[in-house]
Each structure stands twice: as structure tokens, then as C-alpha cells.
């Protein structure tokens, strides 16, 4: 069969299935699993409500249409007609069910499941296994199609901002793929229970908003499970097009993913951040690279040149400017995006990502990661205090939710789900990099220290930013003498290139890395390829987790240095010169800049510097957690000793 053949969904065939769809809305039966009943609700009223939905009985009959009528009486008791939003929702769910049943029947015929079903009683063990496997796939695709059609019909009528409803939503306790009828019954059971909860629906508009949130979550759940499904060929090789409509369903593709709204933020300029030369320089390069993305070609010339960072990390002690740096990156991207008339999405990870529901955290993480696959806008996705949601999985007491979040993060940053057009970048910001999961850290392709004020001039400028506000309000109030040989904020400008910042990098500062470095240097000079091979081997003896991925990350850092050049200022003033050009033209212009930049560089020295920086960083992260525990233990012993001495002296 030809790949991506198109099959029509005929309206008269749907008409024959509408009564079956209506019957599901009138009445379904579902028996909750023990796992769903025993969810750790932790005083969350909605979770508790859902987990006890059957009031102790085994099976309950529920009716979505009856619940909608009850909502109408509660919300608009004096109205005779069903309010328009309730009516739209009921009709959309019915149409979704109708189309899902048609899709299921089509899969039955195309996959041979119809034939297996007819011979079910005579099947051998192999045939039974195939039957059960195809039944699960049929159910999953049916639920996907139902959700997809409902979203197609309701999303245009839903609120632009669904964040409040998403915060109320506590996930779908269970999804059944045992059979199509059980799949529908389970889905409608929890949909109905949510609608009946007084905290979910406060207005008739809320019914549409919740329905969109619920079926978006169901699609995400199916997307998470699809890799374990078999016999999907007759799903992925065709497109179904609804007659007399713009609706089409093509495999598991979901055009509704990635429709996030940009979050508001405080505008900060880089000059307002004291110190942090490395961090500010890295951030400026990041913004320039993202702005070079070509919307027509759906790729970024800096990706081809090796100078783009889909995942990066900024780390440092508390109070050194991490949150300000996030705002400054967002400010710079937004201002340039507005000037260039291109869409920009500021998409920070929410604080409420970890769910107490099994699977709930994965659902929320998928929902957050999905917009990064949208090629129609620039996307900056910071994760502040990254150690909270991406903590080392092997550490004692790490929740199942954190493990789910990390699993999704790893799949979407490298692997089958990892689609990056060069228009989005995830930034991990943390005070405790040593607490991050090692697999997460291995995804980081660029890293920089956020160390705040470090010089006398930095501290002068930090004070100046504070007291100059008084001077604006009350002139001459600040009756103190200015420094004679320094102009305020002069040192807070952006560096020309990394060479200006890294002149002091000679040898590793970490003792064990220095020992390995000296061993390699005793055998080979630093401008020999064997020096680095030898050094990596020595490092692996000290840090067994050091791997080929670390070497690739070092290579990425070196590539970043080779593309460490300024875009011409007049390119920003006149976007037609560069930003509005075709992809090939932009790529050629950047190649010329890169060649000119490389003429003044020493490759072996840049390589040496970046290797030293990376290995020092690896050692610091590996040791800090252990040192912190030792310090805490020593501190506790000192407290115990002092308490004992005080006690003895008072006796």
C-alpha cells in the first residue's frame, strides 16, 4: 500500500453510528481498579473525590448527559434551554465518540482484527496473543481519535488561557485499553466524575475549558503508551479525511500540541546584572543564535555550523542572579522578536509539575515539553531551581513523580521524540548542580557559572544600582564621594568573546583533574590529539561515569567557541540584510563571519581551555554533594559538642 494514502470518512456512515455514541453518553458502567481507588490523595479533595467515586460499591452506572442536565440546573436554574456551551460540549463529545467508533471499525477491518474476532473461540495461544494486542491498539487509536475530534470541535470556543483549569485538573486516574467499549466506559466515567465535582465547573464556559483540558490529557496518555503498541502499520500508513470538513486524522499526529501561551515576566537588561561576565556572554550568544532561525526552512544555520544549544545549564550559589538572567534572556528575545515581527514564547516550567497521581507528573511534563516541537515560534523554556524536578533518581526519598518527569525530559531531549528545529532552547538554572540527575546533566550542551559580583567594581556597581534610585527622587541626598578612577557600570558591559573571559584558564583547579592532566602532559604535548585521548582515559579512571556523551559535550563547547562572533549591528537595525534573507543566504553570511573569526584563533588552545573548564566542572559537581554532607555532619558534631559542654558547665 502506498504510504500516507487518504481514506474518506463518509457522513452517511457516521449517521449509522450516532445512536451507539449516544447510548454511551446516556449510560456507562465502570469498575474502578484498586490502583485508582488507592491513589495517594494527600488531602487533595479532587483526587480523593475521584478515588472514592464508586462510594464503596464495585460497579457504578453513570451518565454524562444526565450530569450535563444537572449542571444546567445548578448554573442556570431559571433557564429552560440548555446553555450554548453545555450544548456545544455534549454535541462535540457525541461527535467524537461517533468518529472514534468509525475509526475503530476501520482498524478492525484493515488489521485483520475482525477476522480474529470471528474466530476468537478457536484461536491458539499465538492467535489469542495477536487478538489481545490488536484489541489494545484498536482501543488506543479509538480513544486518540475521539479526543482529537473533540479538540478540533471545541478548541476554537475554549478560553485562551486554560492555566487555572489545568491547575484544578489532577490527571486521569486510569486509562483502559482492554477493549474499545471498556476504553470508552473508563474515559467517560472519570470525565463524568470531574464534571460533577463542584470545584471544576463554576460557569457554563468552564465545561468547554475542562473538556479541552481532559481530552488533551487523554491524547498525551495515549502518546506515552503508543511505543508499546503493536500492529500499528495500518494506523501510520494512512490519513482519514472527514467528508465536507477540514478535519483529518493522520496516524498519531497531533496538531493541537504545542499551543502554549507566553508567560509574562519582568523586563531586565543585561547591564542591570552585576558581574556574571561568562553568563551574560553565553546568554547573548544564545539569543543571537535563536534569532537566526529560519521559519520557512524550519532550521537554524547555527545548528549546521555547530553553535546551537538545545539544552544548557547555568549554576551558582543563591543570590547571584539566576532569576535576573532568565528575565534578561527573555527580555532580549522578546524585544528583538517584536522588532523582527516574529512570534516568541516564554515558556518556563511550572512549579506545580509534580503530581501525587501515578502518571500525572508524566502527563504534565509531556504537556510542558510538547510546545518545544512547534516550528512556528522562538521558544525559551527555563527551568528555575531545576534540582527540584530533575533530582538524581537514585537518591533516597526521590518521588515517583520526579522519576516520571526525568523520563519524559530524557525522551524529548534525545531520542525518537527529540525534534529540535533550532528555534527552542531549554535552560536549567540551579544552585545545586550536583543534585541533578546524571542523565539530565549529560544532555547539557552548554554550561556557565553564575557567580554574581566578584570584583571591587562589581560591588561598587551593585550598590550604585541601588542608591541611584534615591538620587532620582531626592537630588543630593546621597552625600557620598564617587570613585575617582571608575565610571559606574563600565565593567558591566558584554564581553567581546570568550577569549576575554578565559585568559586566566591555564590548568585544572581541581586536584584530581590536575593530576590526570599532568599525567597526560608528561606523555604528550597539549597540541597533540593523543594528549586528549590520554586525558579522557585518566579521567574515566577517576570518574567512572565519564563517557562518550561527555566527550560530545566538550566538542559542542568547542564548536560554540568557533562560532563565538558578533552578528553585525546593522543586521538588527536593518533586518532585510540578514534576518529576512533565505536560509542559504543566511548560512553563507554566517560561514564568512565564522571564517574571519577563526583566523585569529588557536584551535589547540581553545580545545585545551574548554576541556579544562568541562573537567573542572565535572569534578566540582561530583564532589559538592559529598562535601556538603560531610560539612553538615561536622557542623552537627560541633553543635552536639557545644551543647554537651554547655550542659556540663551548668550542672
C-alpha positions, 0 to 999 in steps of 0.5 A, a space after each residue: 500500500 502506498 504510504 500516507 494514502 487518504 481514506 474518506 470518512 463518509 457522513 452517511 456512515 457516521 449517521 449509522 453510528 450516532 445512536 451507539 455514541 449516544 447510548 454511551 453518553 446516556 449510560 456507562 458502567 465502570 469498575 474502578 481498579 484498586 490502583 485508582 481507588 488507592 491513589 495517594 490523595 494527600 488531602 487533595 479533595 479532587 483526587 480523593 473525590 475521584 478515588 472514592 467515586 464508586 462510594 464503596 460499591 464495585 460497579 457504578 452506572 453513570 451518565 454524562 448527559 444526565 450530569 450535563 442536565 444537572 449542571 444546567 440546573 445548578 448554573 442556570 436554574 431559571 433557564 429552560 434551554 440548555 446553555 450554548 456551551 453545555 450544548 456545544 460540549 455534549 454535541 462535540 463529545 457525541 461527535 467524537 465518540 461517533 468518529 472514534 467508533 468509525 475509526 475503530 471499525 476501520 482498524 478492525 477491518 484493515 488489521 485483520 482484527 475482525 477476522 480474529 474476532 470471528 474466530 476468537 473461540 478457536 484461536 491458539 495461544 499465538 492467535 489469542 496473543 495477536 487478538 489481545 494486542 490488536 484489541 489494545 491498539 484498536 482501543 488506543 487509536 479509538 480513544 486518540 481519535 475521539 479526543 482529537 475530534 473533540 479538540 478540533 470541535 471545541 478548541 476554537 470556543 475554549 478560553 485562551 488561557 486554560 492555566 487555572 483549569 489545568 491547575 484544578 485538573 489532577 490527571 486521569 486516574 486510569 486509562 483502559 485499553 482492554 477493549 474499545 467499549 471498556 476504553 470508552 466506559 473508563 474515559 467517560 466515567 472519570 470525565 463524568 466524575 470531574 464534571 460533577 465535582 463542584 470545584 471544576 465547573 463554576 460557569 457554563 464556559 468552564 465545561 468547554 475549558 475542562 473538556 479541552 483540558 481532559 481530552 488533551 490529557 487523554 491524547 498525551 496518555 495515549 502518546 506515552 503508551 503508543 511505543 508499546 503498541 503493536 500492529 500499528 502499520 495500518 494506523 501510520 500508513 494512512 490519513 482519514 479525511 472527514 467528508 465536507 470538513 477540514 478535519 483529518 486524522 493522520 496516524 498519531 499526529 497531533 496538531 493541537 500540541 504545542 499551543 502554549 501561551 507566553 508567560 509574562 515576566 519582568 523586563 531586565 537588561 543585561 547591564 542591570 546584572 552585576 558581574 556574571 561576565 561568562 553568563 551574560 556572554 553565553 546568554 547573548 550568544 544564545 539569543 543571537 543564535 535563536 534569532 537566526 532561525 529560519 521559519 520557512 526552512 524550519 532550521 537554524 544555520 547555527 545548528 549546521 555550523 555547530 553553535 546551537 544549544 538545545 539544552 544548557 545549564 547555568 549554576 551558582 550559589 543563591 543570590 547571584 542572579 539566576 532569576 535576573 538572567 532568565 528575565 534578561 534572556 527573555 527580555 532580549 528575545 522578546 524585544 528583538 522578536 517584536 522588532 523582527 515581527 516574529 512570534 516568541 514564547 516564554 515558556 518556563 516550567 511550572 512549579 506545580 509539575 509534580 503530581 501525587 497521581 501515578 502518571 500525572 507528573 508524566 502527563 504534565 511534563 509531556 504537556 510542558 515539553 510538547 510546545 518545544 516541537 512547534 516550528 512556528 515560534 522562538 521558544 525559551 523554556 527555563 527551568 528555575 531551581 531545576 534540582 527540584 524536578 530533575 533530582 538524581 533518581 537514585 537518591 533516597 526519598 526521590 518521588 515517583 513523580 520526579 522519576 516520571 518527569 526525568 523520563 519524559 525530559 530524557 525522551 524529548 531531549 534525545 531520542 525518537 521524540 527529540 525534534 529540535 528545529 533550532 528555534 527552542 532552547 531549554 535552560 536549567 538554572 540551579 544552585 545545586 548542580 550536583 543534585 541533578 540527575 546524571 542523565 539530565 546533566 549529560 544532555 547539557 550542551 552548554 554550561 556557565 557559572 553564575 557567580 554574581 559580583 566578584 570584583 571591587 567594581 562589581 560591588 561598587 556597581 551593585 550598590 550604585 544600582 541601588 542608591 541611584 534610585 534615591 538620587 532620582 527622587 531626592 537630588 543630593 541626598 546621597 552625600 557620598 564621594 564617587 570613585 575617582 578612577 571608575 565610571 559606574 557600570 563600565 565593567 558591566 558591559 558584554 564581553 567581546 568573546 570568550 577569549 576575554 573571559 578565559 585568559 586566566 584558564 591555564 590548568 585544572 583547579 581541581 586536584 584530581 583533574 590536575 593530576 590526570 592532566 599532568 599525567 597526560 602532559 608528561 606523555 604528550 604535548 597539549 597540541 597533540 590529539 593523543 594528549 586528549 585521548 590520554 586525558 579522557 582515559 585518566 579521567 574515566 579512571 577517576 570518574 567512572 561515569 565519564 563517557 562518550 556523551 561527555 566527550 560530545 559535550 566538550 566538542 559542542 563547547 568547542 564548536 560554540 567557541 568557533 562560532 563565538 562572533 558578533 552578528 553585525 549591528 546593522 543586521 538588527 537595525 536593518 533586518 532585510 540584510 540578514 534576518 529576512 534573507 533565505 536560509 542559504 543566504 543566511 548560512 553563507 553570511 554566517 560561514 564568512 563571519 565564522 571564517 574571519 573569526 577563526 583566523 585569529 584563533 588557536 584551535 589547540 588552545 581553545 580545545 585545551 581551555 574548554 576541556 579544562 573548564 568541562 573537567 573542572 566542572 565535572 569534578 566540582 559537581 561530583 564532589 559538592 554533594 559529598 562535601 556538603 554532607 560531610 560539612 553538615 555532619 561536622 557542623 552537627 558534631 560541633 553543635 552536639 559538642 557545644 551543647 554537651 559542654 554547655 550542659 556540663 558547665 551548668 550542672 
